[in-house]
Amino acid sequence: MGCPVVIAAGDDAGSDLPVLSLSVLQFGTAHWELDHLQYRGLDRANGFRLELLPVANLPASRLAVTAGSVNGAVADLLWTQFRYQAGASYLYLPFSSRIGEILVAETSDISTLADLPGKRIGVAGGPDSKGWVLLNRVAARHGIDLSASASVQFAAPPLLSQSLKRGQLDVIVTYWHFAARMQGDGGWRSAFSMAELLSELGLERQLPVLGYVFPEDWARQHADLIDRFAVALAGTKAELAREAGHWDRLRPLMGHPADGVFEALRRGFVQGVPGSQTDQRIADMKQLLILTGADPSQLMPDDLFYRWQP
């Protein structure tokens, strides 16, 4: 993968500070807040220096952290649990509560689970993607077997977006930012929200399903550095939520979207900012893991869930 690409803000002041290195998708949503964190100097203000390794895809980002090329990366809750069951423990610091969207045309008659049988459904990722598993779990409670009663296709999000636009699919279960880009262009809406599905399962609606992950041994040895990062991150999220003007500088990282798409992406990101980590929230996250196939006897222990305090 070559040497890490360091994106540094400001001058050389603070070069003697401890370094926290993170792998990040070049145009991923986490890069937006990390770039802002660096630009505003919130790392150095909190006694550390953030270095980023931009990569082209998710496998490369995960490889960077598992191989030790960086200290941490963004991963979803299911991946973190899978690694724990495989014997590799990671500390999980919340990043976002956005699971995804169930998207249809504004003119579609789909508005409830009962409308899905007989429809052509596109799913981002594979059969084990969080959104699809949740949708199936709730559908089963209503006596609906989507795999048997609907036509289901699994594909990459961009392909699903195009298929929906061409009328080759009736509904797609996709990642929130792909849905936001379509909704920002107009003509598309959420059939119903992932948050509603979580509620039907008796879970908190705003579970942080994406997080910054750090190998447990390294995290325990650098607990103060992670605390400093958490404080800087909280400040970053607060600034991005409070002042829309900060987003103008991030527009290139977002792909120079048109105004409607830009606003949909900004709004969606802010809506996904997680709240404080509580015992109940951790319990619900563990229940979500069980619902999505984790072994109940091998769940991540509570002390691997960083106590987020914005």
N, C-alpha and C positions, 0 to 999 in steps of 0.2 A: 504493500500500500504506500510505501515511500515515507518520507518524513512528514510529521504533522504540519499542517498549514496553520500558523499562529495568526489570529486576527487580534491585534493589539490596539487599544485606544489610548490616546494621549501620548505623552513623551515617555522617556525611560524612567521617570520617577516611580519608585516602588518596585524596581527590578529585583530587589533583595527580598521581596515578600514571598511567602509560600505560594506555590503554583497549584491550581486545580485545573486539570485538563479534562475536557469533555469531547466526545465524538458527537457530531450533530449532522443531520441531513442538510445538505447545502440550501435547499429551499423548503425545509420542513418548518412546521409551526414553532418548534422550540427555538430555532435559530432566530426567530423574530425577537423573542424576549432576551435571549442571550446576547444578541448584537446590541440591543438597547442597554443592557446591563453594562457591557463594556464601554459603549459610547458615553454613558453618563458617569463612568468611573465608579460605579457602585461596588465593584470588586475591591479596588484599592481603598475606597472609603471604609471598607469593612475588613481591611487587613489581609488581603490575599490578591493574587493575580490570576485571572481566568484566561486559559488558553483553549482555543477551539480547533478541532480537527474536522473540517467539513468533508463529508463523504457523499457519494452519489446515491446510495441506496441503503435500505434498512439492514440487510445482511452484513454489509461492510461496517456499519455502525456497531452492530452487535459483536462482530469479530474483533473490532478494536478494543472493546472493553473486556471480552473474554480472554484475549491474548495479552492483555496488560499494556497495550500501546497507549491507552488513556486511563484516567482514574474512574471515569463514569460515562454514561450514555443515557439516552431516553429509551425506555422499553415499556411495554404494556404489562399489566398485572399478571396476565396469564403466562407470558414468557418468564417472568420472574419466578412464579410458582413452579413452572416446568423445570427451570434450572435448579431450584431448591430441591425438588424431588430427585434430580439427577446428581445431587451432592455438591452443588455450587451455590452458596448462599449469597444473596445481595441485599443490602439495605435499600429500602424503597422510599424515596422522597417524592411526594405528590407533585405532579406537573399540571394535569388537566383532567377534568371530569367529562370531556366530550367523548361519547362512545361512537356515535355515528348518526345517520339519518335514514329514514324510510321515505324515499322521494318518489313523487308521481307528478304527472302533468296537472296544471291547475284545473283543467277541464275533466280530469279523471273522476270516476264515481267511487274510487277507493277511499274510504275514510275510517274503516275499522278492520279488525282481524277477520271478521266474517266475510269481508269482501275479497279476500286473497285466494281462496280455492278457485281453480280454473284459470288463474292469471299466470302470466309469464314474469317470473321474478329473477332479477339479477342480483348476485351477492358478491361484494368485494372480498377478495381473498379466497379462502377455502371453507369447507364445511365446519371448521372449528373456529371461525371468526366470531368474536363476541356478539356482534349484533344479530347474526343469524342464529346462534345458539339461544340467545334471549328470546328472539321472536318465536322460535320453535317451542321453547319451554312454555311461554304464555299461551301460544296457540293450542298446545296439548291440553292445557287446563280448560280450554273451551271446546275440547273434543275435535280439534282440527289437526290433521296430519299433513303439514304443508309439503313434505317430500313426496307424499302419495297423491295429493290433491291439486298440486300446482306444478307448472313446468319451471324447473330451477336451473340456472346457469351460474357458474362461478367464473369470475374473470377479474382482471385488473380494473381499478376504478375508472381510468380514462376510457377504456373500452365500454364499460357499462354506461357511462355518461353519453357516449355517442350512440349506443344502441337504444337508449331511452329516447334520445332526440329523434332518432329515425323511426320510432314506433315499433321497434323490434322487441321491446320489453314493455310491460305495463307498470312495473315498479322496480326500484333498485334499493338494496340495503347497502349503503356506501359510507365512506368516511366523511366526517362532518364538513371538512374544508372543500371536498369535491362537490358536495351538495350545496354549500354556500356559494360557490362560483356559479352554479346553475341558477340558484334562486336569485342571485344578484343580477343575472342577465334578464330575469323575468320569465314567467310562463311555467314555473315549477313550484311545488309546495311539499311540505311534509305531510304524509298521510296521517301519521300519529307519531309521537315522540318516543325515543328510547327511554326517556325518564318515566313515561307512563308504564312502560313494560317493567321497569325496576319496581315501580310502586305496586303493580299487580303481584309481584313476587314478594312483596313485603319488605323491600329494601329501600334505603336512602336513595333519593333521586339524583343526588350530585356526588356519586362515588368517584374518587380520583383513579380512573382506570389506566392512566398513563403516568409514569413517574421517572425521575432521575434515579438510576440504579448505580450502586457502588459495591464492589466485592466486599463482603462482610469483614474479613480480616483487615483489609486496608481501611475501611470505614471506621473500625474500632480504634485503629491506631491514629486516625486523623479526625477524630470526632469534633475537635474545635474548628477545623477547617470546614467541615460540612455545616456546622452551625453558622459559621460566617457566611457561607454560600446561601444558606436558607434565609438569613436576614437580608442579604443583597437581593435575592430572588423575590422576597416579599415586597421590598421597595420597588423593584422593577415592575411587578404585576400591578401594584397600586398606582404607579405613574401611568402605565399604559391604560389602565381602566379609567383614571381620573382625567387625563388630558388627551383628547383625540388628536391634537396637533403633533404629538410624538410619533404618530403612525406615518406621517408624510415621509419621513426619512427612511422608513422601512419598506416603502412601496417597491423598490427594486427587488428586495428579497422575496416579495410576495408575487413577483412576476409582472410588475407594472399593470395591475388589473384596472379595468374601467371603474368609474366611480361607484356604480351600483354593486359590483363584485367586491371592490375594495371595502366598502362599508359593511357588506355582509360578512366578510372575513374578519374585520376588526370586531364587529359585534359578537360574532360566534366565538372568537378567541376569549374575549372578556367574559362571556357567559360561562366559559369553561374553567375559570379560575377557581380552584378548590378552596374550601373553607378549612377551619382548624380540624386537625385529626383528633378524633375522640374514640373512646372505647367502643361506642355503638357503631361508629363508622368503620372501624377496623373489623368488628364482628360482621358487619354487612359485607365488607370486601371479602372476607373469608367465606361467607355464605355464597357470594357470587362465584368464587372459585369452585366451590363444590357443585354449584348448578352448571358450571361450564366444564365439568369433568375431572376436577382435581380429586385426588385420593383424600378423603376426610381425615385419615389417620396420619397424613404427611403434609399438613398445611403449614405454610410459613408461620413461625411463632410471632407473637405480638411485637417482640423487640426488633423485628426486621422492618416494621412499619415506622418510619420516622414521624415523630410527633410534630407535625406542621403547625407553626404558630405565626400566622401573618400579622 
